Amino acid sequence: MRFSQKQRRPPPIINIISLIDILCILLIFFIVTTVFRKPEPMVKIDVPDSSQATNVPPAEVPPVTIFLAKDGKIFLEAEPVDSSRLADALRARKAQGPQVRFALRADKDTPFWAITKVNDAASQAGIRNLPTYMDQPKP
């Protein structure tokens, strides 16, 4: 007695090339979106409103931002800096090139003595113009 044999199916083929393409696109997307973020400290800074605030056109080189928290803590970009060393840190950043600019981003509840310390340190470092970030009032 002869039984009929079933024909063997070839094993399923998984097309890996399309999966690799998708992974490469995702990798490029994540690299691009994380590289262009500017470092900021983990402190929430709520800048004050000003009716005279104007939008400044973006510069070729973004300014080095000095963050000033409401408790008086100072951050140069994302690094915490003691107020006694701020002038030296600003001088070191300024020595990187003539195109380096600075800007102050202070919380609206920051005590005035802290803003004065930052302005004094900027003057000691030879920075004559220290613009401040402001928000335009919301209608």
N, C-alpha and C positions, 0 to 999 in steps of 0.2 A: 504494500500500500504506500502510495506516494502522496505526501502532504505538500500542499503548495507552500512555498517559501515566500515570505513577505520581502519585498524589496527594501533594502536598507536605505534610509534617507541620509543624505550627507549632513554632517553636523551644522548647526546654524552658525552663520558668520556674523560677527559683530564688527561693524565698520568703526574702527577706532579713530580714523583720520578726522572725521567730523567732530568727534569728542575732543580731540587735541586742539582743533581750531577754536572751539568754544572756550576751552581753558586758556588758550593764549589770549583771546580777546578779553576775557575776564581779568587776567593778570595785568594786561596793559591798562585796562580801566582803573584797577585799584592802584597801580603805580602812579598814574597821572593824577588821580584825585587826592592822593596823600602827599605827593611831593610839593604841591603848590600851596599848601596850608602854611600860614605864618605862625610861628610859635607864640603862644600867649600863656601867661601864667594861669594857674587854676583858680585864681581869685576873680570873683565877679566884680566888674567895674561898671558902674552906672554913671555915664558922663552927664554933665548938666546940660540943660537946654539953653539956647541963646537965640534971641530974635535977630541978631546981627551975624549969625554963623553963615559962612559961605562954603560952597563946595569947592575944593581945590582940585584941579585936574591931576590925574595920576602922573607921578613922576617916573622917569626911566628906572631909577633906583628907589625902592620904597624906603621911607625914613626908618631909622632905628628908633623904636618906641620905648619910652620910659613909662612904665606903669606905676601908678601910685594908688594903693588901696586905701580904703576909708580908715583903717587902723594905723596908717602911716608907713606901712611896709613898701619898699621900693623894689621894683623888678626892672632889669634891663633886658628887654625882650622877654624871655621866659625864666631868666636866672635871677634869683633873689640877690640883692646887693645891699650892703650896709651903707648908711648915709655917709659914714666917714670915708668909704672907699669909692663912692660914686664918681667923684671928680677924676680919680685915676682911671676908672673903668671907661669913662667918657673920653678921656684923652687917648686911651689905647684904641678905642673904636674910631676916633677921629683921625688917628695916624694911619688908618688903613687906606685912606685916599681922600682927595679933595671933594669927591662927589658924595661923601657920607653926610646925610642930614639927620636931624633928630626931631622928635615930636613927643609931647607930653600927653598922656592919657590918664587923667586923675578922676577919681570917684567924686561925685558931687557932695558927699559928706566928709571929704578929706579935710583935716584941720589945716588952717592956713600956714602954720609953722612948717608942716611937711612940704607944702608947695614952695615955701621960701627956701628950705634946704636944697631942694632939687634945682631951683633957679640959681642959688649960690654955687652949687657944684658945677652947673653948666657954665657959669661965668668963669670959674676957676679953670675949666677945661678949654676956654677960649670960644665957647659957643655963644654967639651974640643973639641969635634968633631961635627961640624955642616955641614953635607953634603948639597950640593946645587943641585937642579933639573936643568938639562940641556937637550936640544934637540940635537940629532945627526943631522948633516946637511943632507938635502935631496939631493939625487943624481940628 
